[in-house]
Amino acid sequence: EKLCRQFDVIKEKMLYGRKFMGIERSTFLIDAKGKLRQEWRKVKVKGHAAEVLAAVKNC
């Protein structure tokens, strides 16, 4: 939970008219030195893996 708060991915969501706290689907590219190189928020599954792989290859 601590890491989720640090990356600000705990968000209020709504499902069937009910509000709840949940995890925002996000991806973070972190290099070997621990530096955040890129982030993707509100990720959609289709095509996302290819996009992340391309970013990894360019780092």
C-alpha positions in Angstrom: 0.0 0.0 0.0 2.9 2.4 0.8 4.3 2.0 -2.8 0.8 2.5 -4.3 0.5 5.8 -2.3 3.9 6.9 -3.4 3.0 6.4 -7.1 -0.5 7.9 -6.5 -2.4 4.9 -8.0 -5.0 4.5 -5.3 -8.1 6.2 -6.8 -11.8 6.5 -6.2 -13.7 4.3 -8.6 -17.3 3.5 -9.3 -18.9 0.2 -10.2 -22.6 -0.4 -10.5 -23.2 3.0 -8.9 -21.1 2.2 -5.9 -17.9 4.2 -5.0 -14.9 2.4 -3.7 -11.1 2.9 -3.5 -9.1 0.8 -6.0 -5.9 0.7 -8.0 -5.7 2.7 -11.2 -4.2 0.5 -13.9 -0.7 2.0 -14.5 2.7 1.0 -15.7 6.0 2.4 -14.6 9.3 1.9 -16.3 12.1 2.1 -13.8 15.8 1.8 -14.8 18.5 -0.2 -13.0 19.4 2.9 -10.9 15.9 3.2 -9.7 15.1 6.3 -11.8 11.5 6.5 -13.2 12.0 6.7 -16.9 8.4 6.7 -18.1 4.9 6.2 -16.8 1.6 5.3 -18.3 -1.7 6.1 -16.5 -5.2 4.8 -17.2 -3.7 2.0 -19.2 -5.8 0.1 -21.8 -4.7 -3.5 -22.4 -4.8 -3.5 -26.2 -1.4 -2.5 -27.6 0.1 -1.6 -24.2 2.6 -4.4 -23.9 4.1 -3.5 -27.3 4.3 0.2 -26.3 6.1 -0.6 -23.1 8.5 -3.0 -24.9 9.4 -0.3 -27.4 10.1 2.1 -24.6 12.3 -0.5 -22.8 14.3 -1.0 -26.0 14.8 2.8 -26.3 16.1 3.3 -22.8 
